[in-house]
Amino acid sequence: MNPSGWVSGEESLWRLTMSMKQLETFLARANGNDNIRREVEQCAGDTTCVAKVGMRHGHKFSAANFSRWQREHQ
């Protein structure tokens, strides 16, 4: 049993997987939508900004997930 507020490794992996799926879904949506793509471009590489744009459009992922995705897709 974990102390209050702690996350088990399995739950943490699940959250990371869901967050990455949300990110990939958002990026696909942005790729097909000029308005969202412009919002992302206006972030000028600011990963927190991109995460906020995603949240406004119903996609929950972290700035860290976006940074990781960028490193993996260079």
Predicted model as a PDB file, atoms N, CA, C, CB and O in Angstrom, pLDDT in the B-factor column:
MODEL        1                                                                  
ATOM      1  N   MET A   1       0.842  -1.179   0.000  1.00 44.00           N  
ATOM      2  CA  MET A   1       0.000   0.000   0.000  1.00 44.00           C  
ATOM      3  C   MET A   1       0.891   1.247   0.000  1.00 44.00           C  
ATOM      4  CB  MET A   1      -0.960  -0.005   1.224  1.00 44.00           C  
ATOM      5  O   MET A   1       1.881   1.312   0.728  1.00 44.00           O  
ATOM      6  N   ASN A   2       0.534   2.216  -0.808  1.00 46.00           N  
ATOM      7  CA  ASN A   2       1.327   3.439  -0.919  1.00 46.00           C  
ATOM      8  C   ASN A   2       0.801   4.507   0.026  1.00 46.00           C  
ATOM      9  CB  ASN A   2       1.319   3.960  -2.361  1.00 46.00           C  
ATOM     10  O   ASN A   2      -0.407   4.615   0.240  1.00 46.00           O  
ATOM     11  N   PRO A   3       1.713   5.300   0.595  1.00 50.00           N  
ATOM     12  CA  PRO A   3       1.260   6.433   1.409  1.00 50.00           C  
ATOM     13  C   PRO A   3       0.420   7.375   0.553  1.00 50.00           C  
ATOM     14  CB  PRO A   3       2.469   7.193   2.030  1.00 50.00           C  
ATOM     15  O   PRO A   3       0.580   7.424  -0.667  1.00 50.00           O  
ATOM     16  N   SER A   4      -0.460   8.111   1.188  1.00 50.00           N  
ATOM     17  CA  SER A   4      -1.336   9.034   0.479  1.00 50.00           C  
ATOM     18  C   SER A   4      -0.523   9.955  -0.431  1.00 50.00           C  
ATOM     19  CB  SER A   4      -2.163   9.862   1.476  1.00 50.00           C  
ATOM     20  O   SER A   4       0.477  10.538  -0.013  1.00 50.00           O  
ATOM     21  N   GLY A   5      -0.971  10.073  -1.681  1.00 52.00           N  
ATOM     22  CA  GLY A   5      -0.309  10.956  -2.634  1.00 52.00           C  
ATOM     23  C   GLY A   5       0.772  10.287  -3.466  1.00 52.00           C  
ATOM     24  O   GLY A   5       1.202  10.847  -4.474  1.00 52.00           O  
ATOM     25  N   TRP A   6       1.216   9.119  -3.074  1.00 51.00           N  
ATOM     26  CA  TRP A   6       2.236   8.416  -3.853  1.00 51.00           C  
ATOM     27  C   TRP A   6       1.559   7.624  -4.942  1.00 51.00           C  
ATOM     28  CB  TRP A   6       3.096   7.490  -2.958  1.00 51.00           C  
ATOM     29  O   TRP A   6       0.412   7.199  -4.800  1.00 51.00           O  
ATOM     30  N   VAL A   7       2.272   7.428  -6.026  1.00 53.00           N  
ATOM     31  CA  VAL A   7       1.730   6.691  -7.155  1.00 53.00           C  
ATOM     32  C   VAL A   7       2.577   5.446  -7.351  1.00 53.00           C  
ATOM     33  CB  VAL A   7       1.701   7.565  -8.447  1.00 53.00           C  
ATOM     34  O   VAL A   7       3.806   5.508  -7.332  1.00 53.00           O  
ATOM     35  N   SER A   8       1.909   4.315  -7.539  1.00 60.00           N  
ATOM     36  CA  SER A   8       2.659   3.084  -7.776  1.00 60.00           C  
ATOM     37  C   SER A   8       3.301   3.136  -9.152  1.00 60.00           C  
ATOM     38  CB  SER A   8       1.745   1.845  -7.650  1.00 60.00           C  
ATOM     39  O   SER A   8       2.884   3.924 -10.000  1.00 60.00           O  
ATOM     40  N   GLY A   9       4.297   2.317  -9.378  1.00 64.00           N  
ATOM     41  CA  GLY A   9       4.966   2.269 -10.677  1.00 64.00           C  
ATOM     42  C   GLY A   9       4.006   1.932 -11.791  1.00 64.00           C  
ATOM     43  O   GLY A   9       4.098   2.498 -12.880  1.00 64.00           O  
ATOM     44  N   GLU A  10       3.089   1.023 -11.542  1.00 67.00           N  
ATOM     45  CA  GLU A  10       2.126   0.618 -12.561  1.00 67.00           C  
ATOM     46  C   GLU A  10       1.177   1.768 -12.908  1.00 67.00           C  
ATOM     47  CB  GLU A  10       1.327  -0.603 -12.084  1.00 67.00           C  
ATOM     48  O   GLU A  10       0.887   2.014 -14.079  1.00 67.00           O  
ATOM     49  N   GLU A  11       0.702   2.464 -11.883  1.00 64.00           N  
ATOM     50  CA  GLU A  11      -0.199   3.592 -12.121  1.00 64.00           C  
ATOM     51  C   GLU A  11       0.545   4.716 -12.842  1.00 64.00           C  
ATOM     52  CB  GLU A  11      -0.794   4.108 -10.786  1.00 64.00           C  
ATOM     53  O   GLU A  11      -0.019   5.364 -13.724  1.00 64.00           O  
ATOM     54  N   SER A  12       1.788   4.949 -12.481  1.00 72.00           N  
ATOM     55  CA  SER A  12       2.598   5.978 -13.119  1.00 72.00           C  
ATOM     56  C   SER A  12       2.797   5.659 -14.599  1.00 72.00           C  
ATOM     57  CB  SER A  12       3.958   6.110 -12.410  1.00 72.00           C  
ATOM     58  O   SER A  12       2.702   6.550 -15.444  1.00 72.00           O  
ATOM     59  N   LEU A  13       3.070   4.402 -14.915  1.00 67.00           N  
ATOM     60  CA  LEU A  13       3.241   3.982 -16.309  1.00 67.00           C  
ATOM     61  C   LEU A  13       1.947   4.192 -17.082  1.00 67.00           C  
ATOM     62  CB  LEU A  13       3.678   2.502 -16.388  1.00 67.00           C  
ATOM     63  O   LEU A  13       1.969   4.658 -18.221  1.00 67.00           O  
ATOM     64  N   TRP A  14       0.816   3.848 -16.463  1.00 65.00           N  
ATOM     65  CA  TRP A  14      -0.479   4.035 -17.112  1.00 65.00           C  
ATOM     66  C   TRP A  14      -0.711   5.505 -17.426  1.00 65.00           C  
ATOM     67  CB  TRP A  14      -1.612   3.496 -16.227  1.00 65.00           C  
ATOM     68  O   TRP A  14      -1.154   5.845 -18.522  1.00 65.00           O  
ATOM     69  N   ARG A  15      -0.410   6.388 -16.456  1.00 70.00           N  
ATOM     70  CA  ARG A  15      -0.593   7.830 -16.672  1.00 70.00           C  
ATOM     71  C   ARG A  15       0.306   8.333 -17.795  1.00 70.00           C  
ATOM     72  CB  ARG A  15      -0.302   8.611 -15.378  1.00 70.00           C  
ATOM     73  O   ARG A  15      -0.129   9.127 -18.629  1.00 70.00           O  
ATOM     74  N   LEU A  16       1.550   7.878 -17.821  1.00 68.00           N  
ATOM     75  CA  LEU A  16       2.485   8.280 -18.870  1.00 68.00           C  
ATOM     76  C   LEU A  16       1.973   7.818 -20.231  1.00 68.00           C  
ATOM     77  CB  LEU A  16       3.894   7.703 -18.598  1.00 68.00           C  
ATOM     78  O   LEU A  16       2.005   8.582 -21.195  1.00 68.00           O  
ATOM     79  N   THR A  17       1.503   6.583 -20.316  1.00 75.00           N  
ATOM     80  CA  THR A  17       0.993   6.041 -21.568  1.00 75.00           C  
ATOM     81  C   THR A  17      -0.212   6.836 -22.046  1.00 75.00           C  
ATOM     82  CB  THR A  17       0.624   4.566 -21.404  1.00 75.00           C  
ATOM     83  O   THR A  17      -0.304   7.183 -23.223  1.00 75.00           O  
ATOM     84  N   MET A  18      -1.137   7.126 -21.136  1.00 81.00           N  
ATOM     85  CA  MET A  18      -2.323   7.890 -21.509  1.00 81.00           C  
ATOM     86  C   MET A  18      -1.943   9.305 -21.939  1.00 81.00           C  
ATOM     87  CB  MET A  18      -3.317   7.940 -20.340  1.00 81.00           C  
ATOM     88  O   MET A  18      -2.502   9.830 -22.902  1.00 81.00           O  
ATOM     89  N   SER A  19      -1.010   9.917 -21.243  1.00 89.00           N  
ATOM     90  CA  SER A  19      -0.579  11.258 -21.573  1.00 89.00           C  
ATOM     91  C   SER A  19       0.077  11.291 -22.956  1.00 89.00           C  
ATOM     92  CB  SER A  19       0.386  11.782 -20.507  1.00 89.00           C  
ATOM     93  O   SER A  19      -0.169  12.208 -23.739  1.00 89.00           O  
ATOM     94  N   MET A  20       0.909  10.294 -23.254  1.00 90.00           N  
ATOM     95  CA  MET A  20       1.561  10.239 -24.571  1.00 90.00           C  
ATOM     96  C   MET A  20       0.515  10.006 -25.665  1.00 90.00           C  
ATOM     97  CB  MET A  20       2.642   9.115 -24.604  1.00 90.00           C  
ATOM     98  O   MET A  20       0.626  10.568 -26.754  1.00 90.00           O  
ATOM     99  N   LYS A  21      -0.486   9.192 -25.387  1.00 92.00           N  
ATOM    100  CA  LYS A  21      -1.552   8.965 -26.364  1.00 92.00           C  
ATOM    101  C   LYS A  21      -2.314  10.263 -26.607  1.00 92.00           C  
ATOM    102  CB  LYS A  21      -2.517   7.852 -25.881  1.00 92.00           C  
ATOM    103  O   LYS A  21      -2.634  10.589 -27.750  1.00 92.00           O  
ATOM    104  N   GLN A  22      -2.606  11.007 -25.536  1.00 93.00           N  
ATOM    105  CA  GLN A  22      -3.270  12.299 -25.672  1.00 93.00           C  
ATOM    106  C   GLN A  22      -2.423  13.251 -26.522  1.00 93.00           C  
ATOM    107  CB  GLN A  22      -3.542  12.915 -24.284  1.00 93.00           C  
ATOM    108  O   GLN A  22      -2.949  13.955 -27.384  1.00 93.00           O  
ATOM    109  N   LEU A  23      -1.127  13.268 -26.278  1.00 95.00           N  
ATOM    110  CA  LEU A  23      -0.220  14.122 -27.037  1.00 95.00           C  
ATOM    111  C   LEU A  23      -0.230  13.749 -28.512  1.00 95.00           C  
ATOM    112  CB  LEU A  23       1.199  14.026 -26.478  1.00 95.00           C  
ATOM    113  O   LEU A  23      -0.357  14.621 -29.371  1.00 95.00           O  
ATOM    114  N   GLU A  24      -0.097  12.473 -28.809  1.00 94.00           N  
ATOM    115  CA  GLU A  24      -0.069  12.039 -30.211  1.00 94.00           C  
ATOM    116  C   GLU A  24      -1.394  12.329 -30.910  1.00 94.00           C  
ATOM    117  CB  GLU A  24       0.249  10.543 -30.299  1.00 94.00           C  
ATOM    118  O   GLU A  24      -1.409  12.707 -32.081  1.00 94.00           O  
ATOM    119  N   THR A  25      -2.502  12.154 -30.199  1.00 96.00           N  
ATOM    120  CA  THR A  25      -3.812  12.481 -30.764  1.00 96.00           C  
ATOM    121  C   THR A  25      -3.904  13.979 -31.043  1.00 96.00           C  
ATOM    122  CB  THR A  25      -4.944  12.041 -29.808  1.00 96.00           C  
ATOM    123  O   THR A  25      -4.400  14.391 -32.092  1.00 96.00           O  
ATOM    124  N   PHE A  26      -3.427  14.787 -30.105  1.00 96.00           N  
ATOM    125  CA  PHE A  26      -3.440  16.236 -30.283  1.00 96.00           C  
ATOM    126  C   PHE A  26      -2.575  16.648 -31.479  1.00 96.00           C  
ATOM    127  CB  PHE A  26      -2.949  16.936 -29.003  1.00 96.00           C  
ATOM    128  O   PHE A  26      -2.998  17.467 -32.295  1.00 96.00           O  
ATOM    129  N   LEU A  27      -1.378  16.090 -31.586  1.00 95.00           N  
ATOM    130  CA  LEU A  27      -0.493  16.459 -32.696  1.00 95.00           C  
ATOM    131  C   LEU A  27      -1.101  16.088 -34.041  1.00 95.00           C  
ATOM    132  CB  LEU A  27       0.869  15.783 -32.539  1.00 95.00           C  
ATOM    133  O   LEU A  27      -0.966  16.833 -35.011  1.00 95.00           O  
ATOM    134  N   ALA A  28      -1.762  14.951 -34.105  1.00 96.00           N  
ATOM    135  CA  ALA A  28      -2.440  14.555 -35.346  1.00 96.00           C  
ATOM    136  C   ALA A  28      -3.567  15.537 -35.664  1.00 96.00           C  
ATOM    137  CB  ALA A  28      -2.999  13.110 -35.231  1.00 96.00           C  
ATOM    138  O   ALA A  28      -3.758  15.928 -36.816  1.00 96.00           O  
ATOM    139  N   ARG A  29      -4.301  15.924 -34.642  1.00 96.00           N  
ATOM    140  CA  ARG A  29      -5.390  16.893 -34.825  1.00 96.00           C  
ATOM    141  C   ARG A  29      -4.834  18.236 -35.279  1.00 96.00           C  
ATOM    142  CB  ARG A  29      -6.197  17.064 -33.517  1.00 96.00           C  
ATOM    143  O   ARG A  29      -5.381  18.860 -36.187  1.00 96.00           O  
ATOM    144  N   ALA A  30      -3.749  18.682 -34.652  1.00 96.00           N  
ATOM    145  CA  ALA A  30      -3.136  19.960 -35.014  1.00 96.00           C  
ATOM    146  C   ALA A  30      -2.607  19.931 -36.444  1.00 96.00           C  
ATOM    147  CB  ALA A  30      -2.003  20.302 -34.040  1.00 96.00           C  
ATOM    148  O   ALA A  30      -2.675  20.931 -37.159  1.00 96.00           O  
ATOM    149  N   ASN A  31      -2.086  18.796 -36.850  1.00 95.00           N  
ATOM    150  CA  ASN A  31      -1.561  18.652 -38.208  1.00 95.00           C  
ATOM    151  C   ASN A  31      -2.655  18.860 -39.254  1.00 95.00           C  
ATOM    152  CB  ASN A  31      -0.924  17.272 -38.386  1.00 95.00           C  
ATOM    153  O   ASN A  31      -2.383  19.343 -40.353  1.00 95.00           O  
ATOM    154  N   GLY A  32      -3.889  18.497 -38.913  1.00 96.00           N  
ATOM    155  CA  GLY A  32      -4.988  18.628 -39.857  1.00 96.00           C  
ATOM    156  C   GLY A  32      -5.846  19.863 -39.647  1.00 96.00           C  
ATOM    157  O   GLY A  32      -6.865  20.024 -40.320  1.00 96.00           O  
ATOM    158  N   ASN A  33      -5.457  20.742 -38.726  1.00 97.00           N  
ATOM    159  CA  ASN A  33      -6.264  21.914 -38.412  1.00 97.00           C  
ATOM    160  C   ASN A  33      -5.358  23.146 -38.396  1.00 97.00           C  
ATOM    161  CB  ASN A  33      -6.996  21.740 -37.044  1.00 97.00           C  
ATOM    162  O   ASN A  33      -4.516  23.297 -37.511  1.00 97.00           O  
ATOM    163  N   ASP A  34      -5.537  24.016 -39.376  1.00 97.00           N  
ATOM    164  CA  ASP A  34      -4.666  25.190 -39.511  1.00 97.00           C  
ATOM    165  C   ASP A  34      -4.689  26.093 -38.277  1.00 97.00           C  
ATOM    166  CB  ASP A  34      -5.073  25.994 -40.729  1.00 97.00           C  
ATOM    167  O   ASP A  34      -3.654  26.631 -37.885  1.00 97.00           O  
ATOM    168  N   ASN A  35      -5.856  26.260 -37.668  1.00 97.00           N  
ATOM    169  CA  ASN A  35      -5.955  27.145 -36.498  1.00 97.00           C  
ATOM    170  C   ASN A  35      -5.156  26.608 -35.316  1.00 97.00           C  
ATOM    171  CB  ASN A  35      -7.420  27.324 -36.092  1.00 97.00           C  
ATOM    172  O   ASN A  35      -4.428  27.355 -34.664  1.00 97.00           O  
ATOM    173  N   ILE A  36      -5.292  25.306 -35.040  1.00 97.00           N  
ATOM    174  CA  ILE A  36      -4.544  24.708 -33.926  1.00 97.00           C  
ATOM    175  C   ILE A  36      -3.052  24.724 -34.245  1.00 97.00           C  
ATOM    176  CB  ILE A  36      -5.026  23.252 -33.648  1.00 97.00           C  
ATOM    177  O   ILE A  36      -2.230  25.014 -33.376  1.00 97.00           O  
ATOM    178  N   ARG A  37      -2.710  24.415 -35.484  1.00 97.00           N  
ATOM    179  CA  ARG A  37      -1.294  24.416 -35.870  1.00 97.00           C  
ATOM    180  C   ARG A  37      -0.683  25.797 -35.663  1.00 97.00           C  
ATOM    181  CB  ARG A  37      -1.132  23.978 -37.341  1.00 97.00           C  
ATOM    182  O   ARG A  37       0.454  25.899 -35.202  1.00 97.00           O  
ATOM    183  N   ARG A  38      -1.415  26.866 -35.994  1.00 97.00           N  
ATOM    184  CA  ARG A  38      -0.916  28.235 -35.768  1.00 97.00           C  
ATOM    185  C   ARG A  38      -0.708  28.504 -34.276  1.00 97.00           C  
ATOM    186  CB  ARG A  38      -1.901  29.273 -36.359  1.00 97.00           C  
ATOM    187  O   ARG A  38       0.280  29.125 -33.883  1.00 97.00           O  
ATOM    188  N   GLU A  39      -1.646  28.033 -33.449  1.00 97.00           N  
ATOM    189  CA  GLU A  39      -1.501  28.209 -31.999  1.00 97.00           C  
ATOM    190  C   GLU A  39      -0.218  27.548 -31.510  1.00 97.00           C  
ATOM    191  CB  GLU A  39      -2.722  27.625 -31.253  1.00 97.00           C  
ATOM    192  O   GLU A  39       0.524  28.127 -30.718  1.00 97.00           O  
ATOM    193  N   VAL A  40       0.039  26.327 -31.988  1.00 96.00           N  
ATOM    194  CA  VAL A  40       1.249  25.603 -31.593  1.00 96.00           C  
ATOM    195  C   VAL A  40       2.491  26.338 -32.097  1.00 96.00           C  
ATOM    196  CB  VAL A  40       1.221  24.152 -32.140  1.00 96.00           C  
ATOM    197  O   VAL A  40       3.477  26.460 -31.370  1.00 96.00           O  
ATOM    198  N   GLU A  41       2.449  26.822 -33.321  1.00 96.00           N  
ATOM    199  CA  GLU A  41       3.586  27.549 -33.885  1.00 96.00           C  
ATOM    200  C   GLU A  41       3.869  28.821 -33.088  1.00 96.00           C  
ATOM    201  CB  GLU A  41       3.324  27.894 -35.359  1.00 96.00           C  
ATOM    202  O   GLU A  41       5.027  29.205 -32.927  1.00 96.00           O  
ATOM    203  N   GLN A  42       2.822  29.475 -32.591  1.00 97.00           N  
ATOM    204  CA  GLN A  42       3.003  30.697 -31.805  1.00 97.00           C  
ATOM    205  C   GLN A  42       3.681  30.418 -30.468  1.00 97.00           C  
ATOM    206  CB  GLN A  42       1.659  31.373 -31.570  1.00 97.00           C  
ATOM    207  O   GLN A  42       4.201  31.335 -29.833  1.00 97.00           O  
ATOM    208  N   CYS A  43       3.680  29.169 -30.040  1.00 97.00           N  
ATOM    209  CA  CYS A  43       4.374  28.799 -28.797  1.00 97.00           C  
ATOM    210  C   CYS A  43       5.885  28.865 -28.965  1.00 97.00           C  
ATOM    211  CB  CYS A  43       3.962  27.390 -28.352  1.00 97.00           C  
ATOM    212  O   CYS A  43       6.617  28.919 -27.977  1.00 97.00           O  
ATOM    213  N   ALA A  44       6.354  28.861 -30.194  1.00 95.00           N  
ATOM    214  CA  ALA A  44       7.784  29.006 -30.506  1.00 95.00           C  
ATOM    215  C   ALA A  44       8.667  28.048 -29.698  1.00 95.00           C  
ATOM    216  CB  ALA A  44       8.224  30.439 -30.248  1.00 95.00           C  
ATOM    217  O   ALA A  44       9.721  28.432 -29.191  1.00 95.00           O  
ATOM    218  N   GLY A  45       8.215  26.798 -29.592  1.00 90.00           N  
ATOM    219  CA  GLY A  45       9.030  25.789 -28.917  1.00 90.00           C  
ATOM    220  C   GLY A  45       8.842  25.700 -27.417  1.00 90.00           C  
ATOM    221  O   GLY A  45       9.457  24.849 -26.774  1.00 90.00           O  
ATOM    222  N   ASP A  46       8.010  26.554 -26.839  1.00 96.00           N  
ATOM    223  CA  ASP A  46       7.742  26.521 -25.404  1.00 96.00           C  
ATOM    224  C   ASP A  46       6.821  25.338 -25.109  1.00 96.00           C  
ATOM    225  CB  ASP A  46       7.104  27.865 -24.915  1.00 96.00           C  
ATOM    226  O   ASP A  46       5.634  25.364 -25.436  1.00 96.00           O  
ATOM    227  N   THR A  47       7.381  24.307 -24.490  1.00 96.00           N  
ATOM    228  CA  THR A  47       6.630  23.070 -24.277  1.00 96.00           C  
ATOM    229  C   THR A  47       5.439  23.264 -23.338  1.00 96.00           C  
ATOM    230  CB  THR A  47       7.547  22.000 -23.720  1.00 96.00           C  
ATOM    231  O   THR A  47       4.415  22.599 -23.499  1.00 96.00           O  
ATOM    232  N   THR A  48       5.556  24.153 -22.376  1.00 96.00           N  
ATOM    233  CA  THR A  48       4.441  24.437 -21.471  1.00 96.00           C  
ATOM    234  C   THR A  48       3.296  25.080 -22.245  1.00 96.00           C  
ATOM    235  CB  THR A  48       4.894  25.358 -20.310  1.00 96.00           C  
ATOM    236  O   THR A  48       2.129  24.761 -22.016  1.00 96.00           O  
ATOM    237  N   CYS A  49       3.625  25.965 -23.141  1.00 97.00           N  
ATOM    238  CA  CYS A  49       2.629  26.625 -23.982  1.00 97.00           C  
ATOM    239  C   CYS A  49       1.897  25.583 -24.826  1.00 97.00           C  
ATOM    240  CB  CYS A  49       3.295  27.694 -24.890  1.00 97.00           C  
ATOM    241  O   CYS A  49       0.670  25.620 -24.922  1.00 97.00           O  
ATOM    242  N   VAL A  50       2.628  24.662 -25.433  1.00 96.00           N  
ATOM    243  CA  VAL A  50       2.014  23.624 -26.268  1.00 96.00           C  
ATOM    244  C   VAL A  50       1.068  22.767 -25.421  1.00 96.00           C  
ATOM    245  CB  VAL A  50       3.104  22.735 -26.934  1.00 96.00           C  
ATOM    246  O   VAL A  50      -0.027  22.426 -25.869  1.00 96.00           O  
ATOM    247  N   ALA A  51       1.484  22.422 -24.211  1.00 96.00           N  
ATOM    248  CA  ALA A  51       0.621  21.635 -23.322  1.00 96.00           C  
ATOM    249  C   ALA A  51      -0.659  22.407 -22.993  1.00 96.00           C  
ATOM    250  CB  ALA A  51       1.372  21.269 -22.021  1.00 96.00           C  
ATOM    251  O   ALA A  51      -1.730  21.808 -22.896  1.00 96.00           O  
ATOM    252  N   LYS A  52      -0.562  23.715 -22.822  1.00 96.00           N  
ATOM    253  CA  LYS A  52      -1.742  24.536 -22.535  1.00 96.00           C  
ATOM    254  C   LYS A  52      -2.668  24.606 -23.753  1.00 96.00           C  
ATOM    255  CB  LYS A  52      -1.318  25.958 -22.108  1.00 96.00           C  
ATOM    256  O   LYS A  52      -3.889  24.563 -23.607  1.00 96.00           O  
ATOM    257  N   VAL A  53      -2.093  24.714 -24.940  1.00 97.00           N  
ATOM    258  CA  VAL A  53      -2.909  24.702 -26.156  1.00 97.00           C  
ATOM    259  C   VAL A  53      -3.648  23.364 -26.244  1.00 97.00           C  
ATOM    260  CB  VAL A  53      -2.026  24.936 -27.430  1.00 97.00           C  
ATOM    261  O   VAL A  53      -4.844  23.318 -26.532  1.00 97.00           O  
ATOM    262  N   GLY A  54      -2.920  22.291 -25.993  1.00 96.00           N  
ATOM    263  CA  GLY A  54      -3.548  20.970 -26.009  1.00 96.00           C  
ATOM    264  C   GLY A  54      -4.698  20.883 -25.033  1.00 96.00           C  
ATOM    265  O   GLY A  54      -5.760  20.355 -25.362  1.00 96.00           O  
ATOM    266  N   MET A  55      -4.493  21.402 -23.821  1.00 95.00           N  
ATOM    267  CA  MET A  55      -5.534  21.366 -22.793  1.00 95.00           C  
ATOM    268  C   MET A  55      -6.769  22.148 -23.244  1.00 95.00           C  
ATOM    269  CB  MET A  55      -4.998  21.936 -21.465  1.00 95.00           C  
ATOM    270  O   MET A  55      -7.900  21.714 -23.026  1.00 95.00           O  
ATOM    271  N   ARG A  56      -6.545  23.303 -23.873  1.00 96.00           N  
ATOM    272  CA  ARG A  56      -7.688  24.100 -24.356  1.00 96.00           C  
ATOM    273  C   ARG A  56      -8.507  23.336 -25.388  1.00 96.00           C  
ATOM    274  CB  ARG A  56      -7.200  25.423 -24.963  1.00 96.00           C  
ATOM    275  O   ARG A  56      -9.700  23.585 -25.558  1.00 96.00           O  
ATOM    276  N   HIS A  57      -7.858  22.410 -26.069  1.00 96.00           N  
ATOM    277  CA  HIS A  57      -8.543  21.629 -27.104  1.00 96.00           C  
ATOM    278  C   HIS A  57      -8.904  20.226 -26.623  1.00 96.00           C  
ATOM    279  CB  HIS A  57      -7.672  21.534 -28.348  1.00 96.00           C  
ATOM    280  O   HIS A  57      -9.229  19.351 -27.425  1.00 96.00           O  
ATOM    281  N   GLY A  58      -8.845  20.018 -25.298  1.00 95.00           N  
ATOM    282  CA  GLY A  58      -9.326  18.777 -24.713  1.00 95.00           C  
ATOM    283  C   GLY A  58      -8.332  17.632 -24.646  1.00 95.00           C  
ATOM    284  O   GLY A  58      -8.734  16.478 -24.493  1.00 95.00           O  
ATOM    285  N   HIS A  59      -7.040  17.926 -24.758  1.00 95.00           N  
ATOM    286  CA  HIS A  59      -6.004  16.889 -24.731  1.00 95.00           C  
ATOM    287  C   HIS A  59      -5.079  17.147 -23.548  1.00 95.00           C  
ATOM    288  CB  HIS A  59      -5.195  16.860 -26.071  1.00 95.00           C  
ATOM    289  O   HIS A  59      -4.437  18.195 -23.473  1.00 95.00           O  
ATOM    290  N   LYS A  60      -5.012  16.197 -22.631  1.00 94.00           N  
ATOM    291  CA  LYS A  60      -4.214  16.378 -21.416  1.00 94.00           C  
ATOM    292  C   LYS A  60      -2.884  15.637 -21.536  1.00 94.00           C  
ATOM    293  CB  LYS A  60      -4.991  15.883 -20.176  1.00 94.00           C  
ATOM    294  O   LYS A  60      -2.836  14.407 -21.569  1.00 94.00           O  
ATOM    295  N   PHE A  61      -1.803  16.422 -21.602  1.00 94.00           N  
ATOM    296  CA  PHE A  61      -0.440  15.883 -21.598  1.00 94.00           C  
ATOM    297  C   PHE A  61       0.456  16.936 -20.976  1.00 94.00           C  
ATOM    298  CB  PHE A  61       0.047  15.499 -23.049  1.00 94.00           C  
ATOM    299  O   PHE A  61       0.095  18.111 -20.904  1.00 94.00           O  
ATOM    300  N   SER A  62       1.612  16.513 -20.534  1.00 93.00           N  
ATOM    301  CA  SER A  62       2.502  17.445 -19.849  1.00 93.00           C  
ATOM    302  C   SER A  62       3.544  18.027 -20.806  1.00 93.00           C  
ATOM    303  CB  SER A  62       3.197  16.748 -18.680  1.00 93.00           C  
ATOM    304  O   SER A  62       3.797  17.493 -21.886  1.00 93.00           O  
ATOM    305  N   ALA A  63       4.130  19.127 -20.376  1.00 94.00           N  
ATOM    306  CA  ALA A  63       5.229  19.724 -21.132  1.00 94.00           C  
ATOM    307  C   ALA A  63       6.390  18.729 -21.226  1.00 94.00           C  
ATOM    308  CB  ALA A  63       5.697  21.051 -20.469  1.00 94.00           C  
ATOM    309  O   ALA A  63       7.076  18.667 -22.246  1.00 94.00           O  
ATOM    310  N   ALA A  64       6.605  17.954 -20.164  1.00 93.00           N  
ATOM    311  CA  ALA A  64       7.673  16.946 -20.171  1.00 93.00           C  
ATOM    312  C   ALA A  64       7.413  15.867 -21.215  1.00 93.00           C  
ATOM    313  CB  ALA A  64       7.812  16.306 -18.785  1.00 93.00           C  
ATOM    314  O   ALA A  64       8.341  15.395 -21.871  1.00 93.00           O  
ATOM    315  N   ASN A  65       6.147  15.478 -21.367  1.00 93.00           N  
ATOM    316  CA  ASN A  65       5.819  14.493 -22.395  1.00 93.00           C  
ATOM    317  C   ASN A  65       6.119  15.043 -23.785  1.00 93.00           C  
ATOM    318  CB  ASN A  65       4.343  14.081 -22.293  1.00 93.00           C  
ATOM    319  O   ASN A  65       6.634  14.329 -24.646  1.00 93.00           O  
ATOM    320  N   PHE A  66       5.792  16.321 -24.000  1.00 94.00           N  
ATOM    321  CA  PHE A  66       6.059  16.926 -25.299  1.00 94.00           C  
ATOM    322  C   PHE A  66       7.563  17.004 -25.554  1.00 94.00           C  
ATOM    323  CB  PHE A  66       5.429  18.325 -25.381  1.00 94.00           C  
ATOM    324  O   PHE A  66       8.016  16.747 -26.669  1.00 94.00           O  
ATOM    325  N   SER A  67       8.339  17.358 -24.525  1.00 94.00           N  
ATOM    326  CA  SER A  67       9.805  17.395 -24.664  1.00 94.00           C  
ATOM    327  C   SER A  67      10.339  16.016 -25.028  1.00 94.00           C  
ATOM    328  CB  SER A  67      10.469  17.894 -23.357  1.00 94.00           C  
ATOM    329  O   SER A  67      11.186  15.885 -25.912  1.00 94.00           O  
ATOM    330  N   ARG A  68       9.843  14.991 -24.347  1.00 92.00           N  
ATOM    331  CA  ARG A  68      10.275  13.621 -24.638  1.00 92.00           C  
ATOM    332  C   ARG A  68       9.920  13.248 -26.076  1.00 92.00           C  
ATOM    333  CB  ARG A  68       9.628  12.622 -23.650  1.00 92.00           C  
ATOM    334  O   ARG A  68      10.740  12.673 -26.792  1.00 92.00           O  
ATOM    335  N   TRP A  69       8.700  13.576 -26.495  1.00 93.00           N  
ATOM    336  CA  TRP A  69       8.257  13.274 -27.856  1.00 93.00           C  
ATOM    337  C   TRP A  69       9.170  13.964 -28.868  1.00 93.00           C  
ATOM    338  CB  TRP A  69       6.787  13.714 -28.064  1.00 93.00           C  
ATOM    339  O   TRP A  69       9.542  13.367 -29.879  1.00 93.00           O  
ATOM    340  N   GLN A  70       9.533  15.226 -28.597  1.00 93.00           N  
ATOM    341  CA  GLN A  70      10.415  15.955 -29.509  1.00 93.00           C  
ATOM    342  C   GLN A  70      11.766  15.259 -29.638  1.00 93.00           C  
ATOM    343  CB  GLN A  70      10.610  17.399 -29.025  1.00 93.00           C  
ATOM    344  O   GLN A  70      12.286  15.114 -30.744  1.00 93.00           O  
ATOM    345  N   ARG A  71      12.336  14.828 -28.519  1.00 93.00           N  
ATOM    346  CA  ARG A  71      13.638  14.132 -28.545  1.00 93.00           C  
ATOM    347  C   ARG A  71      13.545  12.838 -29.334  1.00 93.00           C  
ATOM    348  CB  ARG A  71      14.128  13.837 -27.115  1.00 93.00           C  
ATOM    349  O   ARG A  71      14.456  12.499 -30.089  1.00 93.00           O  
ATOM    350  N   GLU A  72      12.451  12.119 -29.162  1.00 92.00           N  
ATOM    351  CA  GLU A  72      12.293  10.823 -29.827  1.00 92.00           C  
ATOM    352  C   GLU A  72      11.976  10.944 -31.311  1.00 92.00           C  
ATOM    353  CB  GLU A  72      11.207  10.035 -29.153  1.00 92.00           C  
ATOM    354  O   GLU A  72      12.126   9.970 -32.049  1.00 92.00           O  
ATOM    355  N   HIS A  73      11.539  12.123 -31.766  1.00 89.00           N  
ATOM    356  CA  HIS A  73      11.118  12.290 -33.148  1.00 89.00           C  
ATOM    357  C   HIS A  73      11.951  13.320 -33.910  1.00 89.00           C  
ATOM    358  CB  HIS A  73       9.673  12.686 -33.187  1.00 89.00           C  
ATOM    359  O   HIS A  73      11.467  13.963 -34.841  1.00 89.00           O  
ATOM    360  N   GLN A  74      13.203  13.462 -33.499  1.00 84.00           N  
ATOM    361  CA  GLN A  74      14.097  14.389 -34.213  1.00 84.00           C  
ATOM    362  C   GLN A  74      14.727  13.700 -35.385  1.00 84.00           C  
ATOM    363  CB  GLN A  74      15.184  14.938 -33.286  1.00 84.00           C  
ATOM    364  O   GLN A  74      15.511  14.310 -36.111  1.00 84.00           O  
TER     365      GLN A  74                                                      
ENDMDL                                                                          
END                                                                             
